[in-house]
Amino acid sequence: MRKILLATGLMFASISAAQADSTMSNFSYDYAEARIGISPLTYGAGFSKSIHPNAHIIGSIDTEFDSDWDASFGVGFHAPVNNWADITGELKARNVKDRGCFDSSAGKLGMEVNLGIRQWLGPQFEVGGQIGHLNIDDHEKTIGNVYGRFHATELFSIGVAGRFNDIYGDQMMITTRFKF
């Protein structure tokens, strides 16, 4: 029941965001990202592409290069809260393979739903976070992340993120984003 309520709320928020006229976001949602996770050491990449002024598609993959992966693809919404903050949400399909619970040749398929916020702290510094629900093969958990990002130029930024209770456990990430 909890999953249905979360998915329904996200759907209604996406519909209302999609119907908003000329509501512009405070952030770019067109980027490619490369990242390295610390403890455990993982490598990853991701992308986001706007498909509407208040909606985007998103995808990512992370791996330890040990016959494992954590891949996701989905759709998200974003809407301004004020001149310096956006509220975000995503509904993603996730495919995971690891040596623990999700050890099969094709991985296990599940879903993630999350809500978050992005906030400018200055002209070049952004902070944000997300909280979400992950359900893969009858394994359910609450996941989250927080991050800080320095926008060195309009097209390039670097950041530090902390993931909590995700597939690889609690993990620090170093990220770079390239706007396109």
Rosetta blueprint (number, residue, H / E / L):
1 M L
2 R H
3 K H
4 I H
5 L H
6 L H
7 A H
8 T H
9 G H
10 L H
11 M H
12 F H
13 A H
14 S H
15 I H
16 S H
17 A H
18 A H
19 Q H
20 A L
21 D L
22 S L
23 T L
24 M L
25 S L
26 N L
27 F L
28 S L
29 Y L
30 D L
31 Y E
32 A E
33 E E
34 A E
35 R E
36 I E
37 G E
38 I E
39 S L
40 P L
41 L L
42 T E
43 Y E
44 G E
45 A E
46 G E
47 F E
48 S E
49 K E
50 S E
51 I E
52 H E
53 P L
54 N L
55 A E
56 H E
57 I E
58 I E
59 G E
60 S E
61 I E
62 D E
63 T E
64 E L
65 F L
66 D L
67 S L
68 D L
69 W E
70 D E
71 A E
72 S E
73 F E
74 G E
75 V E
76 G E
77 F E
78 H E
79 A E
80 P E
81 V E
82 N E
83 N L
84 W L
85 A E
86 D E
87 I E
88 T E
89 G E
90 E E
91 L E
92 K E
93 A E
94 R E
95 N E
96 V E
97 K E
98 D L
99 R L
100 G L
101 C L
102 F L
103 D L
104 S L
105 S L
106 A L
107 G L
108 K E
109 L E
110 G E
111 M E
112 E E
113 V E
114 N E
115 L E
116 G E
117 I E
118 R E
119 Q E
120 W E
121 L L
122 G L
123 P L
124 Q L
125 F E
126 E E
127 V E
128 G E
129 G E
130 Q E
131 I E
132 G E
133 H E
134 L E
135 N E
136 I E
137 D L
138 D L
139 H E
140 E E
141 K E
142 T E
143 I E
144 G E
145 N E
146 V E
147 Y E
148 G E
149 R E
150 F E
151 H E
152 A L
153 T L
154 E L
155 L L
156 F E
157 S E
158 I E
159 G E
160 V E
161 A E
162 G E
163 R E
164 F E
165 N E
166 D E
167 I L
168 Y L
169 G E
170 D E
171 Q E
172 M E
173 M E
174 I E
175 T E
176 T E
177 R E
178 F E
179 K E
180 F L
